[in-house]
Amino acid sequence: MTSSIGQSIEILCNEQGLDREMVIEAMKDAVRAAARKQFKDKTGDFVQVDWNNEEGIVEISAQKTVVEVVEDPLAELSLTDAIELAGDEIEIGDMLLLPLPTEELGRIAAQTAKQSLVQKVREAIREKVYEEYIDRKGELINGTVKRFERGDMIIDLGNNLEAIVPKFEQSRGEMWNQGERIRVAIVDVSREQKGQQIRCSRASSELLKRLFEMEVPEIYDETVVIKSAVREPGDRAKIAVTSNEKDVDPVGACVGMKGSRVQAIIKELRGEKIDIIEWSEEPSVFAANALSPAKVSQVRITDINNRLMEVIVGEDQLSLAIGKKGQNVRLATRLVGWEIKIVSEELLKQEIAKQMGKMMASGAPVPIAALEVVSSGQAETLAEKGVEDVEALAAMSIDDLVDSLDISMDEAESVKASAMAIVEAKNAEVGGKKEDEAVAETPVEPTGDVATDATEEVVAADVEEAVDADADADADAEVEAETEQAEDATEAESTETVETEEAK
């Protein structure tokens, strides 16, 4: 132990940014543990270590209490011995510090002190790192790719500090090389004694938010606010923004002149597509915006308690709304916080038309107000002109609809097409019923093998009938012959009787 210890402490504090008093206390604890081990037969656990700041050395002393009769020689000292060491002023009950030679610590004790000191310093460094970075969660930091460990990426943050980007926090499709500069978002900070304390991410939505804060001054000064952001790292991201000032367009501010701002972020994320959505307090409006780039026809909230809604889109927008493998609607669901069900407008119209057709086939006229494309005010206007049901509406011309409802040609065509769809559904329903009735009344003619079998049965029946007829004819002929013979015999007997009488 020499004065060089003071220089080592100064260097350590400057390099690691540690508190000098904390390092000195750690060193004193380490030396105390080594001294107890070295001088246990002289002092036991009664060892005191002090730091001499002027000379820059450690002083080791044995603590002993002055007593009349010594019972514990490791902790007590007789009054006579105390007077010899410290003078006549010593009294019973005083505490004496007896210096111990540091040179006697030995190699093993010194190694123990060194290990203890290193451990204490490491704990102090980790505690300092924790206190410094725990409040910086979600913040963007720069570093250099240092190495790779089983898929995890180790980032050098400088000042002998490392951070880790686990494999599951890395963006798919990104490839990094050792020595490259990288931006990451802090996800978590731990106090654990093993491994890197700072866990960072390239896949979190916080990274996207921080990048927009860097590129868009309006977000940094809180003129534009990021409400929510979701990502499927490496493929697509959606971010919802709103403005605190009416004159500032939040989406335009994020896009920048000719897309310069958002393109810089896309470049940083290695080509990940970004949809910038305008946030709305109304869930239906927010959901319609969130399904961008698809155009939504209508949004219906089906269950407000369970946060369920149906979004109706045209047939040409269906694939856009769903996205590749359901990606677009999946991201929109996470962004809005509602369960979204995509419904095709064409299929919905066909279902409605079919149901209305059944109503009309049953004899009940379908009112115009049942059409979604006709408002209640327009239905009242048509009723004043004598058009009260869908069939009458379908019979009107496009020009009459334009004049009556004061709408555009396209809107009039849409109204007429909806009415015609219901009428056609009705006709199809009625035609189907008539065909079913006609089929039920028409006798079924056998075909194929059934017809052949039936024909054979008829022919066999005819043959049997003919044979029976011939047999009856033969029987009649025999009866007639027997009758004629009987009549001839009767006539002969009558003739003989007459001749006999005459002879008499």
HUJOJO-V308100 format. One record per backbone hydrogen bond with DSSP energy under -1.0 kcal/mol. CO is the residue of the C=O (numbers start at 0). NH is the residue of the N-H. Records with the same first field share a line. If there is no record, write none. Layout:
CO: NH + NH
//
This chain:
1: 4
3: 7
4: 8
5: 9
6: 10
7: 11
8: 12
9: 13
10: 14
11: 15
12: 16
18: 22
19: 23
20: 24
21: 25
22: 26
23: 27
24: 28
25: 29
26: 30
27: 31
28: 32
29: 33
30: 34
31: 35
32: 36
33: 37
34: 38
38: 41 + 42
42: 45
44: 46
45: 62
47: 60
49: 58
50: 52
51: 55 + 56
56: 51
58: 49
59: 99
60: 47
61: 97
63: 95
64: 76
65: 92
66: 78
71: 74 + 75
74: 64
76: 66
77: 81
78: 82
79: 83
80: 84
81: 85
82: 86
86: 89
90: 93
93: 65
95: 63
97: 61
100: 103
101: 104
105: 109
106: 110
107: 111
108: 112
109: 113
110: 114
111: 115
112: 116
113: 117
114: 118
115: 119
116: 120
117: 121
118: 122
119: 123
120: 124
121: 125
122: 126
123: 127
124: 128
125: 129
126: 130
127: 131
128: 132
129: 133
132: 135
135: 138
138: 185
140: 183
142: 181
143: 155
144: 178
146: 153
148: 151
151: 148
152: 164
153: 145 + 146
154: 162
155: 143
157: 160
160: 156
162: 154
163: 199
164: 152
165: 168
166: 169
168: 201
170: 173
176: 179
179: 144
181: 142
183: 140
184: 200
185: 137
187: 198
196: 189
197: 163
198: 186 + 187
200: 184
204: 208
205: 209
206: 210
207: 211
208: 212
209: 213
210: 214
211: 215
215: 219
216: 220
217: 222 + 223
218: 221
222: 243
224: 241
227: 239
229: 237
231: 234 + 235
234: 272
235: 231
236: 274
237: 229
238: 276
239: 226 + 227
240: 278
241: 224
244: 247
248: 252
249: 253
250: 254
251: 255
254: 261
255: 258
256: 259
258: 262
259: 263
260: 264
261: 265
262: 266
263: 267
264: 268
265: 270
266: 269
272: 236
274: 238
276: 240
281: 285
282: 286
283: 287
284: 288
285: 289
286: 290
288: 291
290: 293
297: 311
299: 309
302: 307
306: 338
307: 302
308: 340
309: 299
310: 342
311: 296 + 297
312: 344
313: 316
316: 320
317: 321
318: 322
321: 328
322: 325
323: 326
325: 329
326: 330
327: 331
328: 332
329: 333
330: 334
331: 335
332: 336
338: 308
340: 310
342: 312
343: 347
344: 348
345: 349
346: 350
347: 351
348: 352
349: 353
350: 354
351: 355
352: 356
353: 357
354: 358
355: 359
356: 360
357: 361
358: 363
359: 362
365: 389
366: 369
367: 370
374: 378
375: 379
376: 380
377: 381
378: 382
379: 383
381: 386
382: 385
387: 367
388: 392
389: 393
390: 394
392: 395
396: 400
397: 401
398: 402
399: 403
400: 404
401: 405
407: 411
408: 412
409: 413
410: 414
411: 415
412: 416
413: 417
414: 418
415: 419
416: 420
417: 421
418: 422
419: 423
420: 424
421: 425
422: 426
423: 427
424: 428
425: 429
426: 430
427: 431
428: 432
429: 433
430: 434
431: 435
432: 436
433: 437
434: 438
435: 439
436: 440
437: 441
446: 449
447: 451
448: 452
449: 453
450: 454
451: 455
452: 456
453: 457
454: 458
455: 459
456: 460
457: 461
458: 462
459: 463
460: 464
461: 465
462: 466
463: 467
464: 468
465: 469
466: 470
467: 471
468: 472
469: 473
470: 474
471: 475
472: 476
473: 477
474: 478
475: 479
476: 480
477: 481
478: 482
479: 483
480: 484
481: 485
482: 486
483: 487
484: 488
485: 489
486: 490
487: 491
488: 492
489: 493
490: 494
491: 495
492: 496
493: 497
494: 498
495: 499
496: 500
497: 501
498: 502
499: 503
//
